[in-house]
Amino acid sequence: MELRIEDVDAAKVFLVEGPLDETAALDLQQAILEVVEEGHHHVVIDLRRVPRVSSHALRTFLMLTRRLDSMSGRLALCAPSPDVTTALTMSGLNRLCFVTPTRDEALRRLALDERIDRLAVLVSELLTRAETRRQAMTLA
């Protein structure tokens, strides 16, 4: 497996080339965990040059999805081959992380998701302030 890492907007993009067997999946996992530890929580794995994935790769994707979700981050898998798409669908991973036909679409989905998360935080803060004011007016 060959691996290149690119910075695109607020995401780290991992360009993978070759089959993702057990060894390659572990190498990919280690590389991604290193950038996650550096504070990057939006990750795209470009699968356009990956002809097949093993069960180890699917477990790696699941673990990374859970890890990033716990940090308010996201994993996006882009440009999978038909065989890889079938494996992602059969495993249910297509319901747990973003699976997109192109890298650009993956980056758009991550950016939109980040904006939605920021908006949710702002709405929560506004609701908390409103409730505090309501309570203060009730006591007055």
Helices and strands as residue ranges (DSSP letters): E 2-8, E 11-17, H 22-37, E 42-49, H 55-70, E 74-78, H 82-91, G 93-95, E 98-100, H 103-139
